[in-house]
Amino acid sequence: MSPKNYRRGYPVAILVGAEADHAVIWQIYSHVAKPQQTIRLNGDRNDKKATYNFHEAIVNGLRPTLKEGVRSVIVASPPRTSYAQDLQKHIMSHHAWLTQGTNKTTISLIVGSASTPPKISVLTQKPEFKELIQENATQETENLLEILEKRLNKADNLVLFSLEEAENFIFNSQPQGKPLPEYLLLTDKYLASARRKSRLHRLMQVAQNKKVKTRVINAESNAGARLTQLGGIVCLAKQS
């Protein structure tokens, strides 16, 4: 990673600030929150078509980060409003693919405004927000553990177990028809204790640039403990 990316940390969640006439999508990193997109409601919330299109635009705004492997979505809306619940209902009704299967997304709701940097700063410091991040991370890592175990049980060399193997696999183009890198998984302990952090950060940045889903996992979680048994870092491949 570049020094700038290193300061922001690694991605942990997507936050949607749902307001009366717009929504702001934020990328939540381990150190900071970065605004990604503002989506306007074209019409009135009482207009079902306008609200449907608004919610669809929000889902489309989530797609790029979801494709990067982030599977935690938190939706915030001001007190005494149902904006967050309305978006959640829309997703459950029209995008069930988001909440099913091993790649499912965890969607949580919180009361508060996330429309501006000062408001996002207040919201992300709330104990309940930090608890949601932790709870969602736990669910996400359980899903990743399930994926990892399935790959380990296959006899097709779709799991690589070292930094060197991951570098060689991700940095170099793979021949047509050969497996491609899909996930780069490492524990936070492995990241913190790496002797050559610049080398590891570069791998993570190249992986993200190549759309490899890169996730840093709490070493104390079940998935983290399994990763530690495997050396702290693995790269999962998929058939092209």
C-alpha positions, 0 to 999 in steps of 0.5 A: 500500500502507498503511505496514504493508504497505509494511514487509512488502514484496511477496509472493514465496512460500508456505511450508508447514511440514509437521509430524507432526500439523499444518502451518503455512502462511506467506506469505513477503514480501520483508521478513517471513514472516506466518503464514496458517493452521494445519491439524491432522491429524485422525487418524494419518499411517498412516491413508491417509484421514486423511492424504489429507484432511490434504493436501487441507486444505493444498492448499485453504489454498494456494488464496487466495494462489495466486489472487493470483498467487504461484506459488512453494511451498516445503515444509519438514519436520524432518530424517529425515521424509518429510512434505514429500515426502508432500505433494508426491506428493499434489499431483502425483497429485491436483492436476496442474493446479498444476504444468502450463501457463503458470500452473504452480506451482513446488514445492520441498522443504527440510529444517527446521522451520517451525512457529513464528516462531523456527523460521521465522526460522532457516529463512528465513536459511539460504542454501539457503532463499534459493537456493530463493526465487531459483530459484523466482522465476526459474521463475515469471518465465519463466512470466510472460514467456511469458504476456506475450509471448502477450498482446503478440502479440495485436491486442486491446489486452490489454496496458497500458504505463504507470502512468497506464493501469494506474491508470485500468484498475484503479481504474475498474469495467469495463463488462460484457463488456469485458476485466478486469485480470488481472496487474499486473507491475513490476520491483523497479527500477521500484518502487525508483526511483518518484518517487511511491512512495505512488501506486504502493503505492496502485495495488498495494494496490487491485490486490491488493484487486481480486484482480489478480495483482500481481508484482514481478519482478527487473529482472535476470531475462529477464522483468524485462529485457523489462518494462524495455523496455516501461517497467518496468510493464505491466497485462495484461487478460483477456477477461471 
